[in-house]
Amino acid sequence: MVGFFIVWVFIANDKIQDMNENDQLHQFFFENTPVRGNLTHLKSTYQLALEHQDLPLVIKKALGELMAASVLLTSTLKMDGAMVLQIQTKGQLKLLVVECDSELQIRATAKWDGDIAEAANFLDLIKEGHCIITLDTKDNTPYQGIVPIEGESIAVMLENYMLRSQQIDTKLWLSCDGHSAAGLLLQKLPEEVGQDVDTWNRVTTLADTVTDKELQTESAEQLLTKLFHEEDVRLFEKKLTRFHCKCSHERVSNMLKTLGEDEVNSILAEQKKIEINCDFCNKQYRFDAVDTATLFADKAVLKNNKSVH
């Protein structure tokens, strides 16, 4: 039986986005057991996050899987901030990075070398890499875990990360066809007295039967009933996901300030202007000599004031 505990959630959006079964997270748990789960579908969220990036299909699919995983894993944490998932390698694929915050706002990008064929295999693109998870919390208590890449898929790589870095039994099923992404997570928490400790092996075996088509197309109620129809599952009200990029003129300005006035002036002397494109949304920020002079004006005023005193 699938039960319902209703929690209403509303998240505003920067753009018009189809907020339905295709852009949400469902959390659930198995009654009287130490096992909980999350299920997510991403369509508009996925498409908006990648629409301004010219990505090979194999990388679009990999980013989709990582985006689904970011929603699933972020929702297991009690934090106010963001999780950044990265897969860094020495192969042709250099970097996959996805950021998902506690409001399920997501952005993603990738870096690679050379041309990648449409039929390329993901595993052929990676070599000697690391899986990195960074938590950037608003209470300024950052955390970063790094483990070597182990596994034949992104799901297994992240499962191994969770076991090695967090000592938490976690199973992931991820799917992306280049148009939408979906994922299922099961996690075993510390056992309590009176709980059914055999549930973990039973439900992970059942979940292993899920197909990519089922994961992509069936609603949470349909999929959980199909997989776990003999289990007592409590399903919570959906939470909505959306694409959101955090880039801004202020952030780019601060980045230029960190380069220093001399370096910025050197770039201006060579290029006449500075143009910076956001890797996530491709928005362009332009700075000319007047703009950069304004950036460092406060610094100059502060220096003069110190000289006077």
C-alpha positions in Angstrom: 0.0 0.0 0.0 1.3 3.5 -0.8 0.3 6.1 1.7 0.4 9.9 1.5 1.7 12.5 4.0 1.0 15.9 2.4 3.5 18.7 2.5 2.7 21.6 0.2 5.7 23.2 -1.5 5.9 26.1 -4.0 9.0 27.4 -5.8 8.9 30.4 -8.1 10.7 30.2 -11.4 12.8 32.7 -13.4 11.3 31.4 -16.7 8.0 29.8 -17.7 8.6 26.1 -17.0 6.3 23.1 -17.3 6.0 22.2 -13.6 4.4 18.8 -13.8 5.4 15.1 -13.4 8.5 16.0 -15.5 10.1 18.5 -13.0 9.8 17.3 -9.5 11.1 15.3 -6.6 9.2 12.8 -4.5 10.5 11.6 -1.2 9.3 8.3 0.4 10.1 5.8 3.0 9.2 2.2 3.9 7.2 2.1 7.1 8.9 0.6 10.2 12.2 0.1 8.3 15.6 2.0 8.1 15.1 2.5 4.4 14.2 5.8 2.7 14.0 6.8 -1.0 13.8 9.7 -3.5 12.5 9.7 -7.0 13.0 12.6 -9.5 12.0 13.5 -13.0 13.6 16.4 -14.9 12.5 17.7 -18.3 12.2 21.4 -18.6 14.7 21.8 -15.8 17.2 19.6 -17.8 16.5 21.3 -21.1 16.7 24.9 -19.8 20.0 24.1 -18.0 21.7 22.9 -21.2 19.9 24.9 -23.9 22.7 27.4 -24.3 25.5 24.9 -24.3 26.7 23.0 -27.4 27.3 19.6 -25.9 27.9 16.2 -27.5 25.1 13.7 -26.9 27.1 11.5 -24.6 28.0 14.5 -22.4 24.4 15.7 -22.4 23.3 12.3 -21.1 26.0 12.1 -18.5 25.1 15.6 -17.2 21.5 14.6 -17.1 22.3 11.6 -14.9 24.4 13.8 -12.7 21.6 16.4 -12.5 19.1 13.7 -11.4 21.7 12.4 -8.8 22.2 15.9 -7.5 18.5 16.3 -6.7 18.3 12.9 -5.1 21.4 13.4 -2.9 20.7 17.1 -2.0 17.3 16.0 -0.7 18.8 13.6 1.8 20.6 16.4 3.5 19.3 18.9 6.1 21.1 22.0 5.0 20.5 25.5 3.8 22.9 25.9 0.9 24.1 24.0 -2.2 25.7 20.7 -3.2 28.2 20.7 -6.0 28.8 17.3 -7.7 32.0 17.0 -9.8 33.5 14.3 -11.8 37.1 15.3 -12.8 39.2 13.1 -15.0 42.5 13.1 -17.0 40.7 11.6 -20.1 39.1 13.5 -23.0 36.2 14.4 -20.7 37.8 16.8 -18.2 34.9 17.9 -16.0 31.3 17.3 -15.3 29.8 19.7 -12.7 26.3 20.1 -11.3 25.1 22.4 -8.6 21.8 21.9 -6.8 20.7 23.9 -3.8 18.3 23.2 -1.0 15.5 24.7 -3.0 16.2 22.3 -5.8 17.6 25.0 -8.1 20.0 23.4 -10.6 22.7 24.4 -13.0 25.3 22.2 -14.9 28.2 22.4 -17.3 31.0 20.3 -18.7 34.5 20.6 -20.2 36.3 18.3 -22.7 39.1 18.2 -25.2 38.7 17.7 -29.0 35.9 16.3 -31.0 33.6 13.7 -29.5 31.5 11.4 -31.7 27.8 11.1 -31.2 28.1 7.4 -30.6 31.0 7.8 -28.1 30.9 5.7 -24.9 31.1 7.6 -21.6 33.6 5.2 -20.1 36.0 5.7 -23.0 36.1 9.5 -22.2 37.2 9.2 -18.6 40.6 8.3 -17.1 42.1 8.4 -13.6 39.5 10.7 -12.2 38.0 11.7 -8.9 34.4 12.2 -7.7 34.1 15.3 -5.6 31.1 16.5 -3.5 31.2 20.0 -2.0 28.7 21.4 0.4 28.5 25.2 0.4 26.2 26.1 3.3 24.9 29.5 4.3 26.2 29.1 7.8 29.8 29.1 6.4 30.6 25.5 7.3 31.9 24.2 4.0 32.6 20.5 3.4 34.4 18.6 0.6 34.8 14.9 0.1 37.1 13.5 -2.7 37.4 9.8 -3.7 38.8 8.1 -6.8 36.4 7.2 -9.5 35.3 3.6 -9.2 32.6 2.0 -11.2 31.1 1.4 -14.7 28.5 4.1 -14.5 27.8 7.5 -12.8 25.3 5.8 -10.5 27.9 3.3 -9.3 30.6 6.0 -9.0 28.3 7.9 -6.7 27.3 4.8 -4.7 31.0 4.1 -4.1 31.5 7.7 -3.1 28.7 7.6 -0.5 30.0 4.3 0.9 33.6 5.4 1.1 33.2 9.0 2.1 29.9 8.9 4.1 29.7 5.3 5.2 26.0 5.2 4.0 24.6 2.4 2.0 23.1 4.1 -1.1 21.7 2.7 -4.4 21.1 4.8 -7.4 19.3 4.2 -10.7 19.8 7.0 -13.2 18.6 7.6 -16.8 18.9 10.3 -19.4 18.0 10.1 -23.1 19.2 13.6 -24.1 15.8 15.1 -23.7 14.9 14.4 -20.0 16.5 12.8 -17.0 15.2 10.7 -14.1 16.6 8.9 -11.1 15.7 6.7 -8.1 17.6 6.6 -4.8 17.3 4.2 -2.0 19.3 4.7 1.2 19.7 2.6 4.4 19.8 4.6 7.6 21.0 3.4 11.0 18.6 0.7 12.3 16.3 1.2 15.2 14.7 -1.4 17.5 11.7 -3.1 16.0 12.5 -2.2 12.4 12.5 -4.7 9.6 16.2 -5.0 8.9 15.7 -7.3 5.9 14.0 -4.6 3.9 17.2 -3.2 2.3 18.1 -6.4 0.4 14.5 -7.0 -0.6 13.7 -3.5 -2.0 17.1 -3.0 -3.7 16.6 -6.3 -5.5 13.1 -5.2 -6.6 14.4 -1.8 -7.7 17.0 -3.5 -9.9 14.2 -4.5 -12.1 13.3 -1.0 -13.1 13.8 -0.1 -16.8 14.9 3.2 -18.3 11.5 3.7 -19.9 9.7 3.1 -16.6 12.0 5.5 -14.8 11.5 8.2 -17.4 7.8 7.9 -18.1 5.9 6.6 -15.1 4.6 8.8 -12.3 5.9 8.3 -8.8 2.7 6.6 -7.7 2.8 4.2 -10.7 6.5 3.4 -10.4 6.5 2.8 -6.6 3.4 0.7 -6.8 4.8 -1.4 -9.6 8.2 -1.9 -7.9 7.1 -2.2 -4.3 3.4 -3.3 -4.4 3.9 -5.6 -1.4 5.7 -3.0 0.7 4.2 -0.4 3.0 5.4 2.8 1.4 4.7 6.4 2.6 5.0 8.9 -0.3 5.4 12.6 0.5 4.0 15.5 -1.6 6.1 16.5 -4.5 8.8 19.3 -4.5 9.4 21.2 -7.7 12.8 21.6 -9.4 14.0 24.4 -11.7 17.0 25.6 -13.6 18.6 28.7 -12.0 22.0 30.2 -12.7 23.6 32.3 -10.0 25.8 34.4 -12.3 25.5 38.1 -12.0 27.3 41.4 -12.9 28.3 41.7 -9.3 29.8 38.2 -9.2 31.8 38.8 -12.4 32.9 42.2 -11.1 34.2 40.6 -7.9 36.1 38.0 -9.9 37.8 40.8 -11.9 38.7 42.5 -8.7 40.5 39.4 -7.5 42.7 39.5 -10.7 43.9 43.0 -9.6 43.9 46.3 -11.3 47.2 45.8 -13.1 46.1 42.5 -14.7 42.7 43.9 -15.7 44.4 47.0 -17.3 46.8 44.7 -19.1 43.9 42.8 -20.6 42.2 46.0 -21.6 45.3 47.3 -23.3 45.5 44.2 -25.4 41.8 43.6 -26.2 40.2 47.0 -25.6 37.4 45.4 -23.7 36.8 42.3 -21.5 34.1 39.8 -22.4 33.2 37.0 -20.1 30.6 34.3 -20.8 29.0 32.2 -18.0 29.8 28.5 -18.5 26.4 27.6 -17.2 24.0 29.9 -19.0 26.2 31.5 -21.6 25.2 35.0 -20.5 27.8 37.5 -21.6 29.2 40.3 -19.4 31.2 43.1 -21.0 33.5 45.6 -19.4 35.3 48.6 -21.0 37.8 51.0 -19.6 35.1 53.1 -17.9 33.6 50.0 -16.3 36.8 48.6 -14.9 37.9 52.1 -13.6 34.7 52.1 -11.7 35.5 48.6 -10.2 38.7 49.9 -8.7 37.4 53.4 -7.8 36.4 52.4 -4.2 39.8 50.9 -3.7 41.5 54.1 -4.8 39.3 56.2 -2.6 40.1 54.0 0.4 43.8 54.3 -0.4 43.6 58.1 -0.6 41.7 58.3 2.7 44.4 56.2 4.4 47.1 58.5 3.0 45.3 61.6 4.4 45.0 60.2 7.9 
